[in-house]
Amino acid sequence: MSLTTLVTQEAPDFTAQAVLPDNSFAEITLSKYRGKYVVLFFYPLDFTFVCPSEILAFNKRVAEFKEKNCEVIGVSVDSKFTHLAWKNTAVDQGGIGNVQYPLVEDLTKDIARSYGILLPAGVALRGLFLIDTKGVVRHSIINDLPLGRSVGEALRMLDALQFVETHGGEVCPANWQEGAESMKPTKEGVSQYLAKHGK
C-alpha cells in the first residue's frame, strides 16, 4: 500500500448518502460545496472508541468553522442507518448525539479509496483534508487508528489558508496563529522574521 498526497490536486469528487444535522437522509455531492471551504475527515467506524471523541470535538466547534465559510463533513465505511443509530445513542452511552454536520456513508469504500487512506482491513485511516473554495486540497493530515486529531489545528490551518489567500505574497511560519506576524517569502523577509522570532 502506498500513500500519495492529494495536496495541490483537485479533491476527488463523490456523491453519497449522508445523515444530515436534522437526522434526515440525503444525497450530497462534494463538488456542490464549491464556494465554501470544506474540512473532510474520515474515521474508521461508528460505535468505536477514539472516533466519538473526534466527532464530538468537531461538533463543539462547528460554528467556528461555519463562521469562516467552512463546512465540516465526516465519512466512514458505515451505512447511513448506522450513523443515525449512533446519533440516536446518548453520549454517556458511547453515542454522539445530534451532531450538526453531515456524516457520509461509504459502504463501497470508494471514497476512502479515492483519498488513498483505505486500509487492507477495510476501514479508513484518520485522514483529514482541507479543501479550498475551488475544490483543491490545500492541507491534509493522516493519523493511524489510535491517534486522535486536533480540531484546534484544523481551525488553525483554515485560518492560515485564508490568510495567505487574502494577503498575497505573505506566508505563515511555524506555529502561526490568527493575528500573529506573517513572513515575506524572500531572503530579506526570512531574515527580518528570524531576527525577531528565531531565538
Secondary structure as UniProt FT lines:
FT   TURN            7..8
FT   STRAND          15..19
FT   TURN            21..22
FT   STRAND          25..29
FT   HELIX           30..33
FT   TURN            34..35
FT   STRAND          37..42
FT   TURN            46..47
FT   HELIX           50..60
FT   HELIX           62..67
FT   TURN            68..69
FT   STRAND          70..76
FT   HELIX           80..87
FT   HELIX           91..93
FT   STRAND          103..105
FT   TURN            107..108
FT   HELIX           110..114
FT   TURN            115..116
FT   TURN            120..121
FT   STRAND          126..131
FT   TURN            133..134
FT   STRAND          136..143
FT   TURN            145..146
FT   HELIX           151..166
FT   TURN            168..169
FT   TURN            174..175
FT   TURN            178..179
FT   HELIX           187..197
//
